[in-house]
Amino acid sequence: MGSSQSTPSSSFRDTKGRPLNHKSSHILSKISLGCASDNFTDGSEHSHETTKLVPNEKYAFVDHQQPPSLPPSVVYSPSETTLADDGELAYNQFIKDYPEYQLTWILDSLRRTDFARLERAGETYVDYMGGALYPESLIRVHTDFLNRSILGNTHSVSNSSKLSLQLADEARAAVLSHFKASSDYTVVFTANASAALKLVAESFPFTGGSSLVIGVDSHNSVHGVREFAAYKGARTCYIPSTSQGGFDIPTAKNILLRHRPRSRETAPCLFVQTSQSNISNAKTPLSMTDYAASLGYHTVVDGAALAPTSIINISDYPIDAVAISFYKMFGYPTGVGALIVKKSFLAQLKRPWFAGGTVDLVQAPGDIVTRAHALHEQFEDGTINYLQLPAITNGLRFLSAYLPFLPLRLSSLLLFLASSLSKLRHDSSGKPVVRILSRIPTKRPRAIGEQSDAGSILSMLFFDPSGELIPISFIEYAASTQKVSLRTGCMCNPGGAAAMMGMEKEMARLNPGISLSEFEEKVGRELGVVRVSLGLATNFHDVWRVIQFATSIGQQQKRETMWNQWMESRRSAIGQAI
């Protein structure tokens, strides 16, 4: 496919089959990775948005058109990823149970090109919620672009600065296009999604009569908003989590109703919605913002976990702002996120300070400050990461070409993984090896473009032959010895973790100043779960390797060998520390 070539210009052509014409006025048009055309995707509205950034040109991949239903031998060969005989049999059964998976064959081709390093390293990467893997072609074209370009600080009028500013504007336009945001929105570039949420938290006009409503099953960056609310005298109201994360919609509506704003002008209230949990896999419908807005709330969405695998049409809902991180979407660059925000909402936020880049004139000494004319500039402290912004434009173009395929592909893999792990039994006692805690999709996509009602995360606990919990630190160690990259812990989501593990009462009894180690000692166990998260480059081989790893935990001889190795490594670490 186009992104697999070392020279992108030879890989992409216009809709008439001609090589791309890289006009000097559009310096990035030659590296518009994955810029989708109508004959590439399934005909959804997503298929043409990114071409708006390159006027008068519409690109298509020449070697991968929208796939028909192909036989498994054409779609994917297990031997390419060196599956053993039992794995090949499992794959054949998987295709019988999930025939729609074949429609996503183009992602297998992508795996062999842009993510070939996984096979070379023999690594099974299943921590996409922690950070997506970058496609190799994105790095190549971005490096090539930097080698050919002269970019300067955007706060100047030199040619190099003008180019940087042009690229920043193109990146803003690409973000708005990708998320289907209308002209009512703008983009503020930040360090990450957490920084985007903090911008809202520190600037929102909370008062003593204001309410902040958030879900228990939220990232710490959402919980942190309550600090700013409390400082200004506002109250924080929590929507409880279900045992599988997310929240019960009638309960959420009732809480929003009881704490609704009495006056939007004198006591504005804020609803921060976690669109997808990073630990429980629960999705909460964005239509909740309709209800909250109807009551007078301002609405902000934490979209960091949802954006990598779901199509989000912001303008379909009364959303005031969405926070995202680009490395979670397409792996590169880290250190850049965004707040996609309504201009009218941004105008109501009051920064508690100013910095270089956010002002037009400052009286010194004195107290007169004239803010920057452009609203987004008032919230971008210092110099934006102008060297990385072109990678965002092209990363979004790349992702948009494959995003319609992901819900179908990942829900098939996740359902197969969950079913397989649930059936595992210890060879010595017959008791279950794994208990799945997170939400499993109930809506199974059958066609490209359909969305799933849950994400692509599996959070679980492992148990020994007697039914006792196995420490998650051992599971992480054992996985690393088998080159499986997964995640353990509470995932910066203490509320969701406590709800899934049935530890709400213990959470409620926490004392000020208590540390994690003290809490774990008090409850007599390590806190957290084992999380597997799937993403753009995930294929059947990865899921099968996770199943093989979990199977080894259920095999007494293998488990005891790994346990002895783990204990020895811990003793060695303690000795080195001493």
Protein Blocks (a to p, Z undefined) as FASTA:
>chain_A
ZZlpfblklmpccfkopacdddfklmmlmmmghiacfklmnoiaklmmmmmmmghiacdd
fkbccdddddfklmpcfklnopafklmmmmmmmmmmmmmlmmmmmmmmmmmmmmmmmmmn
opacdbfknoccddfklmmmmmmmmmmpccddfkbcbfklmmmmmmmmmmmmmmmmmnop
afkbccdddfblklmmmmmmmmpccdfkbccdddfbbcfklmmmmmmmmmnopacddddd
dfkgpjdfklmmmmmmmmgcfblklmccdddddfbacklopacdfklmmmmmmnopacdd
dfklmmmmpccdfklpccfbdcddfklmnopaghiacddddfklmmmpccfbdcehiamb
dcdedjbdcddfblklmmmghjadfklmmmmmmmmmmmmmmmmmmmmmmmmmmmmmmmmm
mmpccfklopafbdcfbdcdfbdcfbehiacfbdcddcdddddfkopacdfklmmmmmmm
nopacdedjhopaklmmmmnopmmmmmmpcehiafklmmmmnopaeddddddddfklcfk
lmmmmmmmmmmmmpmklmmmmmmmmmmmmmmmmmmmZZ
